[in-house]
Amino acid sequence: MTLAELDLTGDLSRPARLTVPDLLVLPQHRVAVSFECATRGVQRHEFSGPRLHEVLAGAGPSFDPVRRKDRLRFLITVTGKDGHHAVLSWAEIDPDFAGAAVLLAVTIDGTPLDASGPQPVLPQDRCGARHISGITAIRVDGTYGSGAPAPAGRAHTG
């Protein structure tokens, strides 16, 4: 069996290529999720895996440590095998801000995702549109707002 791989890239001090077994060494969390699917109605599943925040924090995002709010400009793009993308903000997953318990699922309903790859699970979403099967890449991008001039009439405070 070939293991699916996912690349962690972007503004990280420790970019990585990870497999499901790599993610299994991190603390695992379980969550039961119900979401509305436009084509199949309400779907219910149980997922397990590490929290996305823990995985990305381990890769060393390049925040400015002097500016606490610097994290707020970072975006996370998740890409699946089929080219489907979803974007989250760092503040969504950061425990100091929204603290959403987004999982990087390594099992669905007890079935390992070793061959197909991990899936993001956003329990707070009512709709499953940000569900992506077979993640191939997660990119952390802190260029939004960095060095850009503040809009006219507003002072930039960080």
Contact map, one row per residue, 1 for C-alpha under 8 A:
11100000000000000000000000000000000000000000000000000000000000000000000000000000000000000000000000000000000000000010000000000000000000000000000000000000000000
11110000000000000000000000000000000000000000000000000000000000000000000000000000000000000000000000000000000000000010000000000000000000000000000000000000000000
11111000000000000011000000000000000000000000000000000000000000000000000000000000000000000000000000000000000000000111100000000000000000000000000000000000000000
01111100000000000011000000000000000000000000000000000000000000000000000000000000000000000000000000000000000000000111100000000000000001010000000000000000000000
00111110000000001111000000000000000000000000000000000000000000000000000000000000000000000000000000000000000000000000100000000000000000010000000000000000000000
00011111000000001110000000000000000000000000000000000000000000000000000000000000000000000000000000000000000000000000100000000000000000111100000000000000000000
00001111100000111100000000000000000000000000000000000000000000000000000000000000000000000000000000000000000000000000000000000000000000011110000000000000000000
00000111110000111100000000000000000000000000000000000001001000000000000000000000000000000000000000000000000000000000000000000000000000001111000000000000000000
00000011111100110000000000000000000000000000000000000000000000000000000000000000000000000000000000000000000000000000000000000000000000001111000000000000000000
00000001111100100000000000000000000000000000000000000000000000000000000000000000000000000000000000000000000000000000000000000000000000000011100000000000000000
00000000111110000000000000000000000000000000000000000000000011000000000000000000000000000000000000000000000000000000000000000000000000000011110000000000000000
00000000111111100000000000000000000000000000000000000000001111000000000000000000000000000000000000000000000000000000000000000000000000000001000000000000000000
00000000001111100000000000000000000000000000000000000000001111000000000000000000000000000000000000000000000000000000000000000000000000000000000000000000000000
00000000000111110000000000000000000000000000000000000000011100000000000000000000000000000000000000000000000000000000000000000000000000000000000000000000000000
00000011110111111000000000000000000000000000000000000000001000000000000000000000000000000000000000000000000000000000000000000000000000000000000000000000000000
00000011100001111100000000000000000000000000000000000000001000000000000000000000000000000000000000000000000000000000000000000000000000000000000000000000000000
00001111000000111110000000000000000000000000000000000000000000000000000000000000000000000000000000000000000000000000000000000000000000000000000000000000000000
00001111000000011111011000000000000000000000000000000000000000000000000000000000000000000000000000000000000000000000000000000000000000000000000000000000000000
00111100000000001111111000000000000000000000000000000000000000000000000000000000000000000000000000000000000000000100100000000000000000000000000000000000000000
00111000000000000111111100000000000000000000000000000000000000000000000000000000000000000000000000000000010000001100110000000000000000000000000000000000000000
00000000000000000011111110000000000000000000000000000000000000000000000000000000000000000000000000000000000000000100000000000000000000000000000000000000000000
00000000000000000111111111000000000000000000000000000000000000000000000000000000000000000000000000000000000000000000000000000000000000000000000000000000000000
00000000000000000111111111000000000000000000000011000010000000000000000000000000000000000000000000000000010000000000000000000000000000000000000000000000000000
00000000000000000001111111110000000000000000000011000000000000000000000000000000000000000000000000000000010000000000000000000000000000000000000000000000000000
00000000000000000000111111100000000000000000000000000000000000000000000000000000000000000000000000000000000000000000000000000000000000000000000000000000000000
00000000000000000000011111110000000000000000000001000000000000000000000000000000000000000000000000000000000000000000000000000000000000000000000000000000000000
00000000000000000000000111111000000000000000000011000000000000000000000000000000000000000000000000000000000000000000000000000000000000000000000000000000000000
00000000000000000000000101111100000000000000000111100000000000000000000000000000000000000000000000000000000000000000000000000000000000000000000000000000000000
00000000000000000000000000111110000000000000000111100000000000000000000000000000000000000000000000000010000000000000000000000000000000000000000000000000000000
00000000000000000000000000011111000000000000011110000000000000000000000000000000000000000000000000000000000000000000000000000000000000000000000000000000000000
00000000000000000000000000001111100000000000011100000000000000000000000000000000000000000000000000000000000000000000000000100000000000000000000000000000000000
00000000000000000000000000000111110000000001111000000000000000000000000000000000000000000000000000000000000000000000000000100000000000000000000000000000000000
00000000000000000000000000000011111000000001111000000000000000000000000000000000000000000000000000000000000000000000000000100000000000000000000000000000000000
00000000000000000000000000000001111100000111100000000000000000000000000000000000000000000000000000000000000000000000000000100100000000000000000000000000000000
00000000000000000000000000000000111110000111000000000000000000000000000000000000000000000000000000000000000000000000000000001111000000000000000000000000000000
00000000000000000000000000000000011111011110000000000000000000000000000000000000000000000000000000000000000000000000000000000111000000000000000000000000000000
00000000000000000000000000000000001111111110000000000000000000000000000000000000000000000000000000000000000000000000000000000011100000000000000000000000000000
00000000000000000000000000000000000111111000000000000000000000000000000000000000000000000000000000000000000000000000000000000000000000000000000000000000000000
00000000000000000000000000000000000011111000000000000000000000000000000000000000000000000000000000000000000000000000000000000000000000000000000000000000000000
00000000000000000000000000000000000111111110000000000000000000000000000000000000000000000000000000000000000000000000000000000000000000000000000000000000000000
00000000000000000000000000000000000111111110000000000000000000000000000000000000000000000000000000000000000000000000000000000000000000000000000000000000000000
00000000000000000000000000000000011110011111000000000000000000000000000000000000000000000000000000000000000000000000000000000000000000000000000000000000000000
00000000000000000000000000000000011110011111100000000000000000000000000000000000000000000000000000000000000000000000000000000000000000000000000000000000000000
00000000000000000000000000000001111000000111110000000000000000000000000000000000000000000000000000000000000000000000000000000000000000000000000000000000000000
00000000000000000000000000000001110000000011111000000000000000000000000000000000000000000000000000000000000110000000000000000000000000000000000000000000000000
00000000000000000000000000000111100000000001111100000000000000000000000000000000000000000000000000000000000111000000000000000000000000000000000000000000000000
00000000000000000000000000000111100000000000111110000000000000000000000000000000000000000000000000000000111111000000000010000000000000000000000000000000000000
00000000000000000000000000011110000000000000011111000000000000000000000000000000000000000000000000000011111100000000000000000000000000000000000000000000000000
00000000000000000000001100111100000000000000001111100000000000000000000000000000000000000000000000000011111000000000000000000000000000000000000000000000000000
00000000000000000000001101111000000000000000000111110110000000000000000000000000000000000000000000000011100000000000000000000000000000000000000000000000000000
00000000000000000000000000011000000000000000000011111110000000000000000000000000000000000000000000001111000000000000000000000000000000000000000000000000000000
00000000000000000000000000000000000000000000000001111111000000000000000000000000000000000000100000001111000000000000000100000000000000000000000000000000000000
00000000000000000000000000000000000000000000000000111111100000000000000000000000000000000000110000000100000000000000000000000000000000000000000000000000000000
00000000000000000000000000000000000000000000000001111111110000000000000000000000000000000000000000000000000000000000000000000000000000000000000000000000000000
00000000000000000000001000000000000000000000000001111111111000000000000000000000000000000000000000000000000000000000000000000000000000000000000000000000000000
00000001000000000000000000000000000000000000000000011111111110000000000000000000000000000000000000000000000000000000000000000000000000000000000000000000000000
00000000000000000000000000000000000000000000000000001111111110000000000000000000000000000000000000000000000000000000000000000000000000000000000000000000000000
00000000000001000000000000000000000000000000000000000111111100000000000000000000000000000000000000000000000000000000000000000000000000000000000000000000000000
00000001000111110000000000000000000000000000000000000011111110000000000000000000000000000000000000000000000000000000000000000000000000000000000000000000000000
00000000000111000000000000000000000000000000000000000001111111000000000000000000000000000000000000000000000000000000000000000000000000000000000000000000000000
00000000001110000000000000000000000000000000000000000001101111100000000000000000000000000000000000000000000000000000000000000000000000000001000000000000000000
00000000001110000000000000000000000000000000000000000000000111110000000000000000000000000000000000000000000000000000000000000000000000000000010000000000000000
00000000000000000000000000000000000000000000000000000000000011111000011000000000000000000000000000000000000000000000000000000000000000000000010000000000000000
00000000000000000000000000000000000000000000000000000000000001111111011000000000000000000000000000000000000000000000000000000000000000000000000000000000000000
00000000000000000000000000000000000000000000000000000000000000111111010000000000000000000000000000000000000000000000000000000000000000000000000000000000000000
00000000000000000000000000000000000000000000000000000000000000011111000000000000000000000000000000000000000000000000000000000000000000000000000000000000000000
00000000000000000000000000000000000000000000000000000000000000011111110000000000000000000000000000000000000000000000000000000000000000000000000000000000000001
00000000000000000000000000000000000000000000000000000000000000011111111000000000000000000000000000000000000000000000000000000000000000000000000000000000000001
00000000000000000000000000000000000000000000000000000000000000000011111110000000000000000000000000000000000000000000000000000000000000000000000000000000000001
00000000000000000000000000000000000000000000000000000000000000111011111111000000000000000000000000000000000000000000000000000000000000000000000000000000000001
00000000000000000000000000000000000000000000000000000000000000110001111111000000000000000110000000000000000000000000000000000000000000000000010000000000000000
00000000000000000000000000000000000000000000000000000000000000000000111111000000000000001110000000000000000000000000000000000000000000000000000000000000000000
00000000000000000000000000000000000000000000000000000000000000000000111111100000000000001100000000000000000000000000000000000000000000000000011111000000000000
00000000000000000000000000000000000000000000000000000000000000000000011111110000000000001110000000000000000000000000000000000000000000000001111100000000000000
00000000000000000000000000000000000000000000000000000000000000000000000011111000000000111100000000000000000000000000000000000000000000000001110100000000000000
00000000000000000000000000000000000000000000000000000000000000000000000001111100000000111100000000000000000000000000000000000000000000000111100000000000000000
00000000000000000000000000000000000000000000000000000000000000000000000000111110000011110000000000000000000000000000000000000000000000000111100000000000000000
00000000000000000000000000000000000000000000000000000000000000000000000000011111000011100000000000000000000000000000000000000000000100111110000000000000000000
00000000000000000000000000000000000000000000000000000000000000000000000000001111101111000000000000000000000000000000000000000000000100111100000000000000000000
00000000000000000000000000000000000000000000000000000000000000000000000000000111111110000000000000000000000000000000000000000000000111111000000000000000000000
00000000000000000000000000000000000000000000000000000000000000000000000000000011111100000000000000000000000000000000000000000000000011110000000000000000000000
00000000000000000000000000000000000000000000000000000000000000000000000000000001111100000000000000000000000000000000000000000000000000000000000000000000000000
00000000000000000000000000000000000000000000000000000000000000000000000000000011111110000000000000000000000000000000000000000000000000000000000000000000000000
00000000000000000000000000000000000000000000000000000000000000000000000000000011111111000000000000000000000000000000000000000000000100000000000000000000000000
00000000000000000000000000000000000000000000000000000000000000000000000000001111001111100000000000000000000000000000000000000000010100000000000000000000000000
00000000000000000000000000000000000000000000000000000000000000000000000000001110000111110000000000000000000000000000000000000000010100000000000000000000000000
00000000000000000000000000000000000000000000000000000000000000000000000000111100000011111000000000000000000000000000000000000000000000000000000000000000000000
00000000000000000000000000000000000000000000000000000000000000000000000000111000000001111101000000000000000000000000000000000000000000000000000000000000000000
00000000000000000000000000000000000000000000000000000000000000000000000111110000000000111111100000000000000000000000000000000000000000000000000000000000000000
00000000000000000000000000000000000000000000000000000000000000000000001111110000000000011111110000000000000000000000000000000000000000000000000000000000000000
00000000000000000000000000000000000000000000000000000000000000000000001101000000000000001111110111100000000000000000000000000000000000000000000000000000000000
00000000000000000000000000000000000000000000000000000000000000000000000000000000000000011111110011110000000000000000000000000000000000000000000000000000000000
00000000000000000000000000000000000000000000000000011000000000000000000000000000000000001111111011111100000000000000000000000000000000000000000000000000000000
00000000000000000000000000000000000000000000000000001000000000000000000000000000000000000111111111110000000000000000000000000000000000000000000000000000000000
00000000000000000000000000000000000000000000000000000000000000000000000000000000000000000000111111110000000000000000000000000000000000000000000000000000000000
00000000000000000000000000000000000000000000000000000000000000000000000000000000000000000010011111100000000000000000000000000000000000000000000000000000000000
00000000000000000000000000000000000000000000000000000000000000000000000000000000000000000011111111100000000000000000000000000000000000000000000000000000000000
00000000000000000000000000000000000000000000000000000000000000000000000000000000000000000011111111110000000000000000000000000000000000000000000000000000000000
00000000000000000000000000000000000000000000000000000000000000000000000000000000000000000011111111111000000000000000000000000000000000000000000000000000000000
00000000000000000000000000000000000000000000000000000000000000000000000000000000000000000001111001111100000000000000000001010000000000000000000000000000000000
00000000000000000000000000000000000000000000000000110000000000000000000000000000000000000000100000111110000000000000000001100000000000000000000000000000000000
00000000000000000000000000000000000000000000000000111000000000000000000000000000000000000000100000011111000000000000000111100000000000000000000000000000000000
00000000000000000000000000001000000000000000000111110000000000000000000000000000000000000000000000001111100000000000001111000000000000000000000000000000000000
00000000000000000000000000000000000000000000000111110000000000000000000000000000000000000000000000000111110000000000011110000000000000000000000000000000000000
00000000000000000000000000000000000000000000001111000000000000000000000000000000000000000000000000000011111100001000011110000000000000000000000000000000000000
00000000000000000001001100000000000000000000001110000000000000000000000000000000000000000000000000000001111100011100111000000000000000000000000000000000000000
00000000000000000000000000000000000000000000001110000000000000000000000000000000000000000000000000000000111111111000010000000000000000000000000000000000000000
00000000000000000000000000000000000000000000111100000000000000000000000000000000000000000000000000000000111111111000000000000000000000000000000000000000000000
00000000000000000000000000000000000000000000111000000000000000000000000000000000000000000000000000000000001111100000000000000000000000000000000000000000000000
00000000000000000000000000000000000000000000011000000000000000000000000000000000000000000000000000000000001111110000000000000000000000000000000000000000000000
00000000000000000000000000000000000000000000000000000000000000000000000000000000000000000000000000000000001111111000000000000000000000000000000000000000000000
00000000000000000000000000000000000000000000000000000000000000000000000000000000000000000000000000000000011101111100000000000000000000000000000000000000000000
00000000000000000001000000000000000000000000000000000000000000000000000000000000000000000000000000000000111100111111110000000000000000000000000000000000000000
00110000000000000011100000000000000000000000000000000000000000000000000000000000000000000000000000000000010000011111110000000000000000000000000000000000000000
11110000000000000000000000000000000000000000000000000000000000000000000000000000000000000000000000000000000000001111100000000000000000000000000000000000000000
00110000000000000000000000000000000000000000000000000000000000000000000000000000000000000000000000000000000000001111110000000000000011000000000000000000000000
00111100000000000011000000000000000000000000000000000000000000000000000000000000000000000000000000000000010000001111111000000000000011110000000000000000000000
00000000000000000001000000000000000000000000000000000000000000000000000000000000000000000000000000000001111000001101111100000000000011100000000000000000000000
00000000000000000000000000000000000000000000000000000000000000000000000000000000000000000000000000000011110000000000111110000000001111100000000000000000000000
00000000000000000000000000000000000000000000000000010000000000000000000000000000000000000000000000000111100000000000011111000000011110100000000000000000000000
00000000000000000000000000000000000000000000001000000000000000000000000000000000000000000000000000000111100000000000001111100000001000000000000000000000000000
00000000000000000000000000000000000000000000000000000000000000000000000000000000000000000000000000011110000000000000000111111000011000000000000000000000000000
00000000000000000000000000000011110000000000000000000000000000000000000000000000000000000000000000001100000000000000000011111100000000000000000000000000000000
00000000000000000000000000000000000000000000000000000000000000000000000000000000000000000000000000010000000000000000000001111100000000000000000000000000000000
00000000000000000000000000000000001000000000000000000000000000000000000000000000000000000000000000000000000000000000000001111111000000000000000000000000000000
00000000000000000000000000000000011100000000000000000000000000000000000000000000000000000000000000000000000000000000000000111111000000000000000000000000000000
00000000000000000000000000000000001110000000000000000000000000000000000000000000000000000000000000000000000000000000000000001111110000000000000000000000000000
00000000000000000000000000000000001110000000000000000000000000000000000000000000000000000000000000000000000000000000000000001111111000000000000000000000000000
00000000000000000000000000000000000010000000000000000000000000000000000000000000000000000000000000000000000000000000000000000011111100000000000000000000000000
00000000000000000000000000000000000000000000000000000000000000000000000000000000000011000000000000000000000000000000000101000011111100000000000000000000000000
00000000000000000000000000000000000000000000000000000000000000000000000000000000000000000000000000000000000000000000001111000001111110000000000000000000000000
00000000000000000000000000000000000000000000000000000000000000000000000000000111000111000000000000000000000000000000001100000000111111100000000000000000000000
00000000000000000000000000000000000000000000000000000000000000000000000000000001100000000000000000000000000000000001111100000000001111100000000000000000000000
00010000000000000000000000000000000000000000000000000000000000000000000000000001100000000000000000000000000000000001111000000000000111110000000000000000000000
00000100000000000000000000000000000000000000000000000000000000000000000000000111100000000000000000000000000000000000111100000000000111111100000000000000000000
00011110000000000000000000000000000000000000000000000000000000000000000000000111100000000000000000000000000000000000100000000000000001111100000000000000000000
00000111100000000000000000000000000000000000000000000000000000000000000000000111000000000000000000000000000000000000000000000000000000111110000000000000000000
00000111100000000000000000000000000000000000000000000000000000000000000000011110000000000000000000000000000000000000000000000000000000111111000000000000000000
00000011111000000000000000000000000000000000000000000000000000000000000000011100000000000000000000000000000000000000000000000000000000001111100000000000000000
00000001111100000000000000000000000000000000000000000000000010000000000001111000000000000000000000000000000000000000000000000000000000000111110000000000000000
00000000011000000000000000000000000000000000000000000000000000000000000001111000000000000000000000000000000000000000000000000000000000000011111100000000000000
00000000001000000000000000000000000000000000000000000000000001100000001011100000000000000000000000000000000000000000000000000000000000000001111111000000000000
00000000000000000000000000000000000000000000000000000000000000000000000011000000000000000000000000000000000000000000000000000000000000000000111111000000000000
00000000000000000000000000000000000000000000000000000000000000000000000011100000000000000000000000000000000000000000000000000000000000000000111111000000000000
00000000000000000000000000000000000000000000000000000000000000000000000010000000000000000000000000000000000000000000000000000000000000000000011111110000000000
00000000000000000000000000000000000000000000000000000000000000000000000010000000000000000000000000000000000000000000000000000000000000000000011111110000000000
00000000000000000000000000000000000000000000000000000000000000000000000000000000000000000000000000000000000000000000000000000000000000000000000011111000000000
00000000000000000000000000000000000000000000000000000000000000000000000000000000000000000000000000000000000000000000000000000000000000000000000011111100000000
00000000000000000000000000000000000000000000000000000000000000000000000000000000000000000000000000000000000000000000000000000000000000000000000000111110000100
00000000000000000000000000000000000000000000000000000000000000000000000000000000000000000000000000000000000000000000000000000000000000000000000000011111011100
00000000000000000000000000000000000000000000000000000000000000000000000000000000000000000000000000000000000000000000000000000000000000000000000000001111111000
00000000000000000000000000000000000000000000000000000000000000000000000000000000000000000000000000000000000000000000000000000000000000000000000000000111110000
00000000000000000000000000000000000000000000000000000000000000000000000000000000000000000000000000000000000000000000000000000000000000000000000000000011111000
00000000000000000000000000000000000000000000000000000000000000000000000000000000000000000000000000000000000000000000000000000000000000000000000000000111111100
00000000000000000000000000000000000000000000000000000000000000000000000000000000000000000000000000000000000000000000000000000000000000000000000000000110111110
00000000000000000000000000000000000000000000000000000000000000000000000000000000000000000000000000000000000000000000000000000000000000000000000000001100011111
00000000000000000000000000000000000000000000000000000000000000000000000000000000000000000000000000000000000000000000000000000000000000000000000000000000001111
00000000000000000000000000000000000000000000000000000000000000000011110000000000000000000000000000000000000000000000000000000000000000000000000000000000000111
